[in-house]
Amino acid sequence: MTSNVAPAEGGAGRSPQAGFARIIGATGIAGAAAYVVTWVVPRVIGGVDYKDFAVFWAAMYLVVTALSGFQQEITRATQRSDPAHSSPSYRARNFGFVASAAVLVVVIGTAPAWVEGTFPEEGWSLVFPLATGVASYVLLGTLSGVLYGTRSWTALAVLIVADAVLRLGAVSAVALVTHDTVALAWAAALPFLVTVLMVWPVIRKGVLASSMLDVGYRRLSWNIARTLVASTSMGAMVSGFPLILSLSSQNASPALLASIFLTVTLTRAPLIVSLMAIQGYLIVRFRESPESNRRDLTRFLLAIMAGATVLSVLGWVAGPTVFGYLFPGEPILDGWFFAALVLSSALVGVMCVAAPAALSRGRHVLYASGWLVAAIVTTVVLLVPGDLVMRTVLSLVLGPLAGAAFHILGLAASSSSGVRFSSDRSARS
């Protein structure tokens, strides 16, 4: 790698279509690495010791998902500039540093209110790796957003893979030496920062010379505030769902609840994680090709639902058998439950496509409102008394269904009324 990795991709290599394979490949590797972590660690350190680490892992990624709005708006706001006729832009970098510091202060400052309930055994020993990890993620998300916005696909793929592989290597290495939860937590948190420190010096000249933000600090802050509403809602629906389900089902059978947790996580994660990860790519694609937005959106949505139909049938037929093989002795749910989970994943996937289409047009309110509606419906349905399994299915299906309908109807309304957003106008919305 040389100092001009970021700008090295010229012409067709920078088009959104050219980046799709690289981003999908990098996301696949990252997802596999995360899966291996959740499989290897409990086998190495045992289920009892893994419990506390699993709580930290879930808490860290719940906050990371909530903060992913930084990356989405930086992606939308970043434009390519001509290095020969512009000076280096430090606006995104400066904003990232300030936001990272603010997140660090907020997490540590609010810890007295939640540390005992979240980390009852380790307490403050896990607050500091959590704060470091999520604050470092803001830096990583800012850099990722700039790379998405400038269509620096190769550098972005390296960033995605490096973060995941470093975390897999660090956590696995620590697990072989010690079962200490705090040591494992630091191993999971530090790769966010290490990845930035490794990649940034290599690409900084090319990124600074070829990128600019289309808004000032005040507008950027306001736009990010709205995207954070969306990403926090997304986090509640996905990463935070087990917590909400647990709080609303305290009288349920622990064995059944554990089985639902495992089934929901393993069935939904592959599709949801992949589609969440490519939202930055979709923002760029929709932004760069406004004339083909409707066609591309329709194609993506049809592909998702077609794939979900096939996977739902497979889930119904083979889901219980596969689950019984992976987790012998655990309660096994019926095949229709697996099929319903696949359908719910597809509906979240629909939102992960329709939401970037809205954001690419500068529709920040529509973008955030759809995710908020989905999170509210998911939570309300979970709180309704009734059978645990049925409540789980209805909440997972009706929540994203409501959010997806909100996004799609909002996009259709803006198109039918003749509303069009150029890059300059979307920056001011």
Protein Blocks (a to p, Z undefined) as FASTA:
>chain_A
ZZklmmmpgcjllpmklmmmmmmmmmmmmmmmmmmmmmmmmmmnojklmmmmmmmmmmmm
mmmmmmmmmmmmmmmmpccddfklcccdfklmmmmmmmmmmmmmmmmmmmmmmmmmmmmm
nmmmlmmmmmmmmmmmmmmmmmmmmmmmnopaklmmmmmmmmmmmmmmmmmmmmmmpccf
klmmmmmmmmmmmmmmmmmmmmmmmmmmmgccfbdfklmmmmmmmmmmmmmmmmmmmmmm
mmmmmmmmmmbcfklmmmmmmmmmmmmmmmmmmmmmmmmmmmmmmmmmmmlmmmmmmmmm
mmmmmmmmmmmmmmmmmmmmmmmmmmghiacddfklmmmmmmmmmmmmmmmmmmmmmmmn
opamlmmmmmmmmmmmmmmmmmpgcdfklmmmmmmmmmmmmmmmmmmmmmmmmmmnopac
dfklmmmZZ
